[in-house]
Amino acid sequence: MIDSIGETSVTLSWRPGASQVINKTTVVYQKSSDGSDWKRKLVTPSTPENDVSTRLRRRVADLEKFVVDGLEPATGYIIYVEVLSFGKISRSPLVEFRTRE
């Protein structure tokens, strides 16, 4: 799931499943040391802005990638991916990582 870790960012990748209709994908994370509130970042598909149907429902058969930025250097985080498909939410396992100094 984690491709690379920087000083203030992390790059994630995942496979949501072949021919699965994805209504919404969200990356959810928090600092691991202090139990801070979970932060949520909506993963926006790279489709034309005027194509609402594609933005709301898309078929994903390949690798999804997303960069979470604005993190603090040398800080531990917990992160997971949440997918909404046909009204059901699926979550990836929690992953812990530490940003670089």
TIMI-2910 file (N, C-alpha, C, CB; in pm, 1 decimal, decimal comma, always signed):
<rs>
+----------+----------+----------+----------+----------+----------+----------+----------+----------+----------+----------+----------+------+
!      n_x !      n_y !      n_z !     ca_x !     ca_y !     ca_z !      c_x !      c_y !      c_z !     cb_x !     cb_y !     cb_z ! resn !
+----------+----------+----------+----------+----------+----------+----------+----------+----------+----------+----------+----------+------+
!    +80,2 !   -119,2 !     +0,0 !     +0,0 !     +0,0 !     +0,0 !    +85,1 !   +126,6 !     +0,0 !    -91,6 !     -0,7 !   +118,3 !  Met !
!   +194,0 !   +132,9 !    +77,5 !   +278,4 !   +252,2 !    +78,0 !   +388,6 !   +234,9 !    -24,7 !   +338,1 !   +278,5 !   +218,9 !  Ile !
!   +394,9 !   +329,2 !   -119,7 !   +497,8 !   +327,0 !   -223,2 !   +623,2 !   +400,9 !   -178,5 !   +444,5 !   +388,1 !   -352,2 !  Asp !
!   +603,3 !   +520,9 !   -121,7 !   +718,0 !   +599,4 !    -77,4 !   +676,6 !   +692,5 !    +36,0 !   +777,7 !   +680,1 !   -194,8 !  Ser !
!   +775,7 !   +723,7 !   +118,7 !   +753,6 !   +812,5 !   +232,8 !   +852,1 !   +926,6 !   +222,4 !   +768,9 !   +737,1 !   +368,9 !  Ile !
!   +800,1 !  +1048,7 !   +229,5 !   +884,4 !  +1167,4 !   +227,5 !   +884,1 !  +1235,8 !   +362,2 !   +838,6 !  +1264,0 !   +119,8 !  Gly !
!   +937,1 !  +1356,1 !   +366,5 !   +942,5 !  +1433,2 !   +489,8 !   +803,5 !  +1480,2 !   +533,2 !  +1035,0 !  +1552,9 !   +472,6 !  Glu !
!   +721,0 !  +1520,2 !   +434,8 !   +587,0 !  +1571,9 !   +467,4 !   +476,7 !  +1507,6 !   +383,7 !   +583,5 !  +1722,3 !   +447,8 !  Thr !
!   +507,3 !  +1392,7 !   +321,3 !   +406,8 !  +1326,4 !   +237,9 !   +430,4 !  +1175,9 !   +233,1 !   +408,4 !  +1384,4 !    +95,9 !  Ser !
!   +326,0 !  +1106,2 !   +189,0 !   +334,1 !   +962,1 !   +167,0 !   +257,6 !   +932,2 !    +38,2 !   +275,7 !   +880,5 !   +289,8 !  Val !
!   +311,4 !   +842,1 !    -43,8 !   +245,6 !   +800,9 !   -167,2 !   +191,0 !   +660,5 !   -147,2 !   +343,5 !   +806,4 !   -288,8 !  Thr !
!    +61,1 !   +645,2 !   -174,2 !     -8,2 !   +517,7 !   -156,5 !    -48,9 !   +460,3 !   -291,2 !   -131,6 !   +534,9 !    -66,5 !  Leu !
!    -62,3 !   +329,6 !   -297,8 !   -121,2 !   +265,6 !   -415,9 !   -198,4 !   +142,5 !   -369,9 !    -11,2 !   +226,9 !   -521,4 !  Ser !
!   -303,7 !   +108,7 !   -445,0 !   -386,0 !     -6,8 !   -410,5 !   -465,2 !    -50,3 !   -532,6 !   -480,9 !    +25,7 !   -292,4 !  Trp !
!   -513,8 !   -171,8 !   -529,4 !   -600,1 !   -226,9 !   -633,5 !   -737,0 !   -251,5 !   -572,2 !   -540,6 !   -358,8 !   -694,1 !  Arg !
!   -837,3 !   -172,5 !   -609,3 !   -969,7 !   -190,1 !   -550,4 !  -1044,1 !   -312,5 !   -600,9 !  -1051,8 !    -69,4 !   -576,4 !  Pro !
!  -1000,0 !   -371,2 !   -710,4 !  -1066,2 !   -490,5 !   -763,3 !  -1111,1 !   -470,1 !   -906,2 !  -1185,3 !   -527,9 !   -677,0 !  Gly !
!  -1092,3 !   -569,4 !   -986,8 !  -1128,5 !   -560,9 !  -1128,3 !  -1279,8 !   -547,6 !  -1145,3 !  -1077,3 !   -684,4 !  -1204,3 !  Ala !
!  -1320,3 !   -459,1 !  -1232,8 !  -1461,2 !   -437,8 !  -1269,9 !  -1550,1 !   -399,1 !  -1152,1 !  -1516,2 !   -562,6 !  -1334,0 !  Ser !
!  -1491,9 !   -346,2 !  -1048,6 !  -1570,2 !   -301,1 !   -933,9 !  -1613,2 !   -156,0 !   -959,1 !  -1487,8 !   -313,8 !   -800,3 !  Gln !
!  -1737,0 !   -123,3 !   -931,3 !  -1783,7 !    +14,0 !   -944,7 !  -1754,4 !    +85,7 !   -813,9 !  -1936,3 !    +19,8 !   -980,1 !  Val !
!  -1676,5 !   +190,9 !   -823,6 !  -1635,9 !   +267,6 !   -706,4 !  -1715,1 !   +398,1 !   -704,4 !  -1481,9 !   +295,1 !   -707,3 !  Ile !
!  -1791,7 !   +420,8 !   -599,0 !  -1864,6 !   +545,8 !   -585,2 !  -1779,5 !   +652,8 !   -517,1 !  -1992,9 !   +523,3 !   -506,8 !  Asn !
!  -1697,2 !   +612,1 !   -421,9 !  -1612,3 !   +708,2 !   -350,8 !  -1495,8 !   +634,7 !   -285,7 !  -1693,9 !   +786,5 !   -244,0 !  Lys !
!  -1377,2 !   +694,9 !   -293,0 !  -1259,0 !   +642,1 !   -226,0 !  -1204,9 !   +751,5 !   -135,2 !  -1150,3 !   +594,3 !   -329,2 !  Thr !
!  -1174,0 !   +715,6 !    -11,5 !  -1124,7 !   +812,1 !    +85,5 !  -1002,3 !   +754,5 !   +154,9 !  -1234,5 !   +848,8 !   +188,5 !  Thr !
!   -898,7 !   +837,2 !   +170,7 !   -782,5 !   +800,5 !   +249,3 !   -802,7 !   +860,9 !   +388,4 !   -648,1 !   +850,3 !   +182,1 !  Val !
!   -789,1 !   +778,4 !   +491,9 !   -814,6 !   +821,2 !   +629,4 !   -686,1 !   +800,5 !   +709,4 !   -935,1 !   +741,9 !   +693,3 !  Val !
!   -643,4 !   +903,8 !   +785,0 !   -518,5 !   +891,3 !   +860,1 !   -521,5 !   +976,2 !   +986,6 !   -399,7 !   +931,7 !   +772,7 !  Tyr !
!   -429,7 !   +944,4 !  +1078,2 !   -411,3 !  +1021,3 !  +1200,9 !   -269,6 !  +1000,6 !  +1250,8 !   -514,6 !   +980,1 !  +1309,4 !  Gln !
!   -223,9 !  +1090,7 !  +1337,0 !    -94,4 !  +1071,3 !  +1402,3 !   -108,3 !   +950,7 !  +1494,9 !    -48,7 !  +1200,6 !  +1481,7 !  Lys !
!     -7,9 !   +866,6 !  +1497,2 !    -17,0 !   +746,3 !  +1579,7 !    +18,0 !   +772,2 !  +1725,2 !    +73,4 !   +639,3 !  +1524,7 !  Ser !
!    +90,1 !   +878,3 !  +1754,2 !   +139,0 !   +900,3 !  +1890,6 !    +38,2 !   +964,1 !  +1984,8 !   +259,7 !   +985,3 !  +1886,1 !  Ser !
!    -50,5 !  +1047,1 !  +1933,6 !   -135,8 !  +1122,1 !  +2026,1 !   -284,7 !  +1093,9 !  +2013,0 !   -113,1 !  +1266,7 !  +2006,6 !  Asp !
!   -324,2 !  +1000,7 !  +1927,7 !   -465,8 !   +969,4 !  +1912,5 !   -547,1 !  +1087,0 !  +1861,3 !   -521,9 !   +923,1 !  +2043,4 !  Gly !
!   -484,3 !  +1171,3 !  +1778,7 !   -553,8 !  +1287,6 !  +1724,7 !   -671,3 !  +1244,1 !  +1637,4 !   -457,0 !  +1375,7 !  +1644,1 !  Ser !
!   -755,5 !  +1340,0 !  +1603,5 !   -871,6 !  +1310,1 !  +1519,4 !   -829,0 !  +1253,0 !  +1384,6 !   -956,0 !  +1436,0 !  +1498,4 !  Asp !
!   -909,5 !  +1162,0 !  +1331,9 !   -885,2 !  +1105,6 !  +1199,5 !   -910,7 !  +1213,2 !  +1095,1 !   -974,9 !   +980,9 !  +1173,8 !  Trp !
!   -821,1 !  +1225,0 !   +997,9 !   -838,7 !  +1318,1 !   +886,3 !   -877,8 !  +1236,8 !   +763,6 !   -708,1 !  +1402,1 !   +859,7 !  Lys !
!   -961,6 !  +1295,9 !   +678,5 !  -1012,3 !  +1225,0 !   +561,4 !   -978,6 !  +1305,0 !   +436,4 !  -1165,7 !  +1201,3 !   +572,3 !  Arg !
!   -925,4 !  +1236,6 !   +334,8 !   -897,5 !  +1299,1 !   +206,1 !   -967,6 !  +1218,8 !    +97,9 !   -744,1 !  +1307,7 !   +179,1 !  Lys !
!  -1055,9 !  +1285,3 !    +25,4 !  -1129,4 !  +1221,7 !    -83,4 !  -1036,9 !  +1204,4 !   -202,6 !  -1254,3 !  +1304,5 !   -122,4 !  Leu !
!  -1030,7 !  +1083,5 !   -256,7 !   -951,4 !  +1056,4 !   -376,3 !  -1037,4 !  +1090,5 !   -496,5 !   -902,7 !   +907,0 !   -381,4 !  Val !
!   -996,8 !  +1189,4 !   -573,0 !  -1072,8 !  +1232,6 !   -689,4 !  -1015,5 !  +1166,8 !   -814,3 !  -1070,8 !  +1386,9 !   -702,6 !  Thr !
!  -1098,8 !  +1095,4 !   -889,2 !  -1048,6 !  +1031,7 !  -1011,8 !  -1009,0 !  +1136,6 !  -1114,7 !  -1154,6 !   +937,1 !  -1071,1 !  Pro !
!   -911,9 !  +1104,1 !  -1196,6 !   -867,1 !  +1198,7 !  -1299,5 !   -955,1 !  +1185,5 !  -1423,0 !   -718,1 !  +1174,6 !  -1336,1 !  Ser !
!  -1070,1 !  +1251,1 !  -1418,8 !  -1164,7 !  +1250,7 !  -1530,1 !  -1202,1 !  +1394,3 !  -1561,5 !  -1291,5 !  +1165,8 !  -1497,1 !  Thr !
!  -1254,3 !  +1421,4 !  -1680,0 !  -1294,6 !  +1557,9 !  -1711,4 !  -1395,9 !  +1610,2 !  -1609,1 !  -1353,6 !  +1564,6 !  -1852,8 !  Pro !
!  -1379,6 !  +1734,7 !  -1568,0 !  -1465,3 !  +1793,9 !  -1465,0 !  -1613,1 !  +1795,6 !  -1503,8 !  -1419,6 !  +1934,7 !  -1435,7 !  Glu !
!  -1643,1 !  +1802,0 !  -1632,0 !  -1784,3 !  +1808,2 !  -1673,4 !  -1849,4 !  +1670,6 !  -1683,1 !  -1795,8 !  +1878,4 !  -1807,2 !  Asn !
!  -1774,3 !  +1565,2 !  -1661,2 !  -1829,0 !  +1429,9 !  -1670,7 !  -1867,7 !  +1381,2 !  -1531,1 !  -1726,3 !  +1332,7 !  -1736,5 !  Asp !
!  -1981,6 !  +1427,4 !  -1481,9 !  -2025,7 !  +1397,2 !  -1345,4 !  -2046,0 !  +1248,3 !  -1324,3 !  -2154,6 !  +1471,3 !  -1314,0 !  Val !
!  -2104,0 !  +1178,2 !  -1420,8 !  -2131,2 !  +1035,1 !  -1402,7 !  -2002,0 !   +956,6 !  -1384,9 !  -2209,8 !   +979,8 !  -1522,3 !  Ser !
!  -1897,5 !   +994,9 !  -1454,9 !  -1769,7 !   +924,4 !  -1441,5 !  -1704,6 !   +957,1 !  -1308,4 !  -1675,0 !   +960,8 !  -1557,0 !  Thr !
!  -1716,8 !  +1081,0 !  -1262,6 !  -1657,4 !  +1118,2 !  -1134,5 !  -1726,7 !  +1046,7 !  -1018,8 !  -1664,5 !  +1269,7 !  -1114,7 !  Arg !
!  -1855,9 !  +1022,7 !  -1028,3 !  -1928,8 !   +961,5 !   -918,5 !  -1923,1 !   +809,3 !   -921,3 !  -2071,8 !  +1006,6 !   -921,4 !  Leu !
!  -1919,4 !   +750,4 !  -1040,5 !  -1914,1 !   +604,4 !  -1054,0 !  -1811,2 !   +572,0 !  -1159,6 !  -2054,0 !   +543,8 !  -1091,2 !  Arg !
!  -1710,4 !   +496,6 !  -1121,6 !  -1608,3 !   +461,8 !  -1219,5 !  -1569,3 !   +316,0 !  -1202,1 !  -1484,7 !   +553,5 !  -1205,6 !  Arg !
!  -1531,3 !   +255,0 !  -1310,0 !  -1483,2 !   +117,2 !  -1304,5 !  -1332,0 !   +121,3 !  -1289,7 !  -1525,6 !    +36,0 !  -1432,1 !  Arg !
!  -1283,2 !    +48,0 !  -1193,7 !  -1140,7 !    +50,5 !  -1165,6 !  -1086,0 !    -90,8 !  -1177,9 !  -1112,3 !   +109,2 !  -1024,8 !  Val !
!   -999,2 !   -111,7 !  -1273,8 !   -937,9 !   -242,8 !  -1291,6 !   -786,6 !   -234,7 !  -1275,2 !   -973,3 !   -300,1 !  -1428,9 !  Ala !
!   -735,2 !   -114,2 !  -1255,6 !   -591,7 !    -95,7 !  -1248,6 !   -553,1 !    -34,3 !  -1114,6 !   -543,0 !     -7,9 !  -1364,3 !  Asp !
!   -428,7 !     -1,3 !  -1101,4 !   -373,6 !    +53,0 !   -978,1 !   -419,9 !   +196,2 !   -954,3 !   -221,9 !    +47,4 !   -981,5 !  Leu !
!   -465,7 !   +225,0 !   -832,5 !   -498,4 !   +360,6 !   -789,8 !   -377,5 !   +414,0 !   -714,3 !   -628,9 !   +364,3 !   -700,6 !  Glu !
!   -345,1 !   +542,0 !   -732,2 !   -235,0 !   +605,4 !   -659,5 !   -284,6 !   +735,2 !   -600,9 !   -112,4 !   +629,9 !   -751,4 !  Lys !
!   -230,2 !   +771,6 !   -484,9 !   -270,2 !   +895,6 !   -420,3 !   -157,8 !   +944,2 !   -329,9 !   -400,8 !   +876,4 !   -340,0 !  Phe !
!   -134,9 !  +1075,6 !   -327,9 !    -33,8 !  +1136,3 !   -241,6 !   -104,3 !  +1212,0 !   -129,6 !    +60,1 !  +1231,3 !   -322,7 !  Val !
!    -69,1 !  +1180,4 !     -6,0 !   -117,6 !  +1254,7 !   +109,6 !     -3,9 !  +1348,3 !   +149,6 !   -160,9 !  +1158,5 !   +229,3 !  Val !
!    -30,0 !  +1479,3 !   +142,6 !    +74,0 !  +1575,0 !   +179,4 !    +30,0 !  +1657,1 !   +300,4 !   +107,0 !  +1667,7 !    +60,5 !  Asp !
!   +116,5 !  +1746,6 !   +343,1 !    +86,0 !  +1827,8 !   +460,7 !   +111,0 !  +1756,8 !   +592,3 !    -55,8 !  +1871,9 !   +455,6 !  Gly !
!   +188,1 !  +1648,5 !   +588,4 !   +220,4 !  +1574,4 !   +710,1 !   +338,6 !  +1640,7 !   +780,9 !   +252,3 !  +1426,1 !   +677,6 !  Leu !
!   +359,2 !  +1605,6 !   +906,4 !   +470,4 !  +1660,3 !   +984,1 !   +593,2 !  +1571,3 !   +969,6 !   +431,5 !  +1674,6 !  +1132,9 !  Glu !
!   +713,2 !  +1631,1 !   +959,5 !   +835,1 !  +1550,5 !   +950,3 !   +858,3 !  +1467,8 !  +1076,4 !   +955,5 !  +1640,4 !   +924,7 !  Pro !
!   +922,9 !  +1353,6 !  +1059,3 !   +962,5 !  +1264,8 !  +1169,8 !   +846,1 !  +1234,4 !  +1264,0 !  +1077,0 !  +1327,4 !  +1248,9 !  Ala !
!   +730,7 !  +1204,2 !  +1206,0 !   +610,0 !  +1179,7 !  +1284,8 !   +547,3 !  +1047,8 !  +1242,1 !   +508,6 !  +1296,0 !  +1268,8 !  Thr !
!   +499,1 !   +970,6 !  +1338,2 !   +432,2 !   +844,8 !  +1309,9 !   +285,8 !   +867,2 !  +1275,5 !   +444,4 !   +750,5 !  +1428,4 !  Gly !
!   +235,0 !   +790,8 !  +1179,1 !    +95,2 !   +799,4 !  +1135,2 !    +36,3 !   +660,2 !  +1118,9 !    +84,1 !   +877,9 !  +1002,7 !  Tyr !
!    -95,5 !   +653,8 !  +1127,0 !   -173,3 !   +534,6 !  +1095,1 !   -262,3 !   +573,3 !   +977,8 !   -258,2 !   +482,7 !  +1219,8 !  Ile !
!   -273,4 !   +486,3 !   +877,8 !   -347,5 !   +522,3 !   +757,4 !   -421,8 !   +400,7 !   +702,4 !   -252,6 !   +580,1 !   +650,7 !  Ile !
!   -535,7 !   +425,9 !   +637,1 !   -606,5 !   +320,2 !   +565,1 !   -687,9 !   +382,1 !   +452,1 !   -698,4 !   +239,1 !   +661,0 !  Tyr !
!   -733,9 !   +297,0 !   +361,4 !   -815,2 !   +340,4 !   +247,8 !   -955,7 !   +285,2 !   +266,4 !   -753,6 !   +293,1 !   +111,6 !  Val !
!  -1054,4 !   +368,7 !   +240,5 !  -1195,2 !   +331,9 !   +255,3 !  -1262,5 !   +347,7 !   +118,7 !  -1266,7 !   +420,3 !   +364,8 !  Glu !
!  -1333,8 !   +245,3 !    +73,8 !  -1399,4 !   +247,3 !    -57,4 !  -1549,1 !   +226,3 !    -39,9 !  -1339,9 !   +138,5 !   -151,1 !  Val !
!  -1627,5 !   +313,3 !   -101,4 !  -1773,0 !   +299,6 !   -103,9 !  -1812,4 !   +245,7 !   -240,2 !  -1844,4 !   +435,9 !    -74,0 !  Leu !
!  -1880,3 !   +130,7 !   -241,7 !  -1922,7 !    +67,4 !   -366,1 !  -2060,8 !     +6,0 !   -345,4 !  -1820,0 !    -40,5 !   -412,2 !  Ser !
!  -2158,0 !    +52,5 !   -421,4 !  -2296,4 !     +3,1 !   -411,3 !  -2349,6 !    +11,5 !   -268,2 !  -2304,6 !   -141,7 !   -460,9 !  Phe !
!  -2316,9 !   +121,8 !   -198,8 !  -2367,9 !   +144,0 !    -63,9 !  -2294,9 !    +69,1 !    +46,5 !  -2509,6 !   +107,0 !    -59,7 !  Gly !
!  -2190,9 !     -7,3 !    +12,2 !  -2114,7 !    -82,2 !   +112,2 !  -1974,2 !    -23,2 !   +123,2 !  -2108,2 !   -233,6 !    +75,7 !  Lys !
!  -1927,3 !    -11,5 !   +246,4 !  -1793,9 !    +43,3 !   +270,1 !  -1697,4 !    -70,7 !   +299,1 !  -1795,3 !   +145,3 !   +387,5 !  Ile !
!  -1583,9 !    -70,3 !   +228,3 !  -1475,1 !   -165,2 !   +252,3 !  -1354,3 !    -85,9 !   +298,3 !  -1442,1 !   -249,8 !   +123,9 !  Ser !
!  -1279,6 !   -141,9 !   +392,5 !  -1161,2 !    -74,2 !   +443,6 !  -1039,4 !   -163,2 !   +429,8 !  -1180,8 !    -33,4 !   +589,5 !  Arg !
!   -927,6 !   -101,4 !   +397,1 !   -801,6 !   -174,8 !   +393,4 !   -752,9 !   -193,7 !   +537,1 !   -694,5 !    -99,7 !   +306,5 !  Ser !
!   -655,7 !   -280,6 !   +557,1 !   -595,7 !   -291,2 !   +690,3 !   -525,3 !   -159,9 !   +727,1 !   -495,4 !   -410,1 !   +695,8 !  Pro !
!   -514,9 !   -132,7 !   +857,1 !   -440,5 !    -16,3 !   +904,4 !   -292,1 !    -37,9 !   +877,1 !   -466,0 !     +8,7 !  +1055,9 !  Leu !
!   -224,9 !    +68,3 !   +834,8 !    -80,8 !    +63,1 !   +811,0 !    -17,6 !   +176,5 !   +891,8 !    -46,3 !    +75,4 !   +656,6 !  Val !
!    +90,1 !   +144,2 !   +963,0 !   +163,8 !   +247,0 !  +1037,1 !   +289,4 !   +281,7 !   +959,7 !   +199,0 !   +199,1 !  +1181,4 !  Glu !
!   +326,4 !   +410,5 !   +962,2 !   +448,9 !   +455,8 !   +897,9 !   +498,8 !   +579,7 !   +969,7 !   +426,3 !   +484,5 !   +747,2 !  Phe !
!   +622,0 !   +618,4 !   +940,0 !   +681,9 !   +737,9 !   +998,4 !   +740,8 !   +821,4 !   +886,1 !   +790,7 !   +701,4 !  +1104,2 !  Arg !
!   +710,6 !   +950,1 !   +886,0 !   +766,6 !  +1038,9 !   +785,0 !   +915,6 !  +1058,8 !   +812,5 !   +691,8 !  +1175,2 !   +783,2 !  Thr !
!   +985,7 !  +1098,2 !   +707,5 !  +1131,4 !  +1117,9 !   +719,6 !  +1163,0 !  +1250,7 !   +789,5 !  +1198,5 !  +1114,4 !   +579,7 !  Arg !
!  +1284,7 !  +1257,4 !   +842,0 !  +1328,7 !  +1381,9 !   +907,4 !  +1377,3 !  +1481,8 !   +804,7 !  +1439,9 !  +1353,6 !  +1009,7 !  Glu !
+----------+----------+----------+----------+----------+----------+----------+----------+----------+----------+----------+----------+------+
</rs>
